[in-house]
Amino acid sequence: MEQAILYVDTDYRDQKSVHYMIFDGEKLVSYLRLIPPGVKFQNEHALSRVVTDPEYRSQKLASKIIKEAMNDVKGFPIRISGQAYLKGYYEGLGFKVVKGPYIEEDILHYEMLNKNI
């Protein structure tokens, strides 16, 4: 809703992904999915659907959940399609721009790679 994408996710990658969630009690406050190689990108894992409840963003939960997913596949590269306004944020996590900018879901993005060594 925040990004005005008002349709059901139809990329069919959820069933093949590992899902990371942080809860505050019973409330889901941060989420991402880790997509295995060959599903979104040919040779790399992908981080996707990174989201944190706006009320919790000051707690750096997105960074925590991203680092946890990266650690789980340490030694294997991770490629993302990151929103352009978050380019510096992802660079701070070790991602480098390899393509872009380009439009995806009517939002400017960069394809970024982290060797995750």
N, C-alpha and C positions, 0 to 999 in steps of 0.2 A: 504494500500500500504506500509506503513512504516514497518509493521510486515510481509510483503510478504505473506499475506493471500489474494489470488487472485480469490475468488469465491463469489457468492452472498450468503448472510446470509440465511441459510435455516432451522433455528431452529423454525420458526413460533411462536416466542414469542412476536414479536413486537406488534401484534394486541391486546395482552392481557396486555401490559405494559403501564406504565406512562413514558412519555419522557420528560426529562429536557434538556433545551438548553440555552446557553448564546450566544448572538449575539453582534458583534461590528458593528453597523449599520445594513447592510443586510448580513454580513458575519457571518456564524456559526463558533464560535471559541471554544466552549466546549459543550460536550454532554454526557449524560448517560441515561440508561433506568432502571427503577425500576420495577422488575418483581414481581407480587403478589405471596403469598404462594400457593403451590400446582401446580405451573407451571414449575419451575426449581427445587426448593427444596420443600420438603413436607410441612414443617411447618414454613418456614421463607421466608421473602421477599429476593430478590436477587438484587444486583447492578450489572450491566453488561454494556459492551461496553463503559466504561469510556474513553473518548478521549478528548484531547485538542490540538489545532493547535500548532505546535512547536514554532511559533513566539510569542505565548501568555503564554507559560508555566511558565515564571517567575512571572506571576501575580497571581498564586495560584488559578486559576479558577476551577481546578478539585476538590480541597479541598472545595471550596465554594459550588459547585454544589452537591458534595457528602453530605456535612453537611445539605444542604437544603432538599435533598431527605430523609435523616435519620430523620430530624426533622418532616417531613410530616407523618412519620409512627412511631413516638416516642412511646416507650413502647412495640414495636413489634420487635423481633430479625431480624437481617439481616445477610445473609450468602453470601459469595462471592467465586469465583474461581479466585484468584488474581495471576498475573504473579510473579514468584519468585523474580525477581529483584526489585519488589515493596513491598516485604514483610514488610520491616521496615516502609515504608510509611503508609501502612494500619495499622500496629501496632500502629503508631502514632495517628491514628483515632479511636483507641479502639478495633480493630479486633484482635482476637487470633487465632493462627493456630490450626485447629482441624483434619487436614488430609494432607498428602503429605510429600515430594513433589511428583508430578505426571506429566505426559505429557498430554497436551491438545492442539490441533491445532499445534503440533510439538514445543510447547513452555512449559518450566517448570512452574508449577503452585503450589499453596497451596490453600486448602480450608480453609477459615477463617470465624469466627463468631463474631458478635458484638451483645451483648444482647440488646443494644439500649434502656437502661433504662433512 
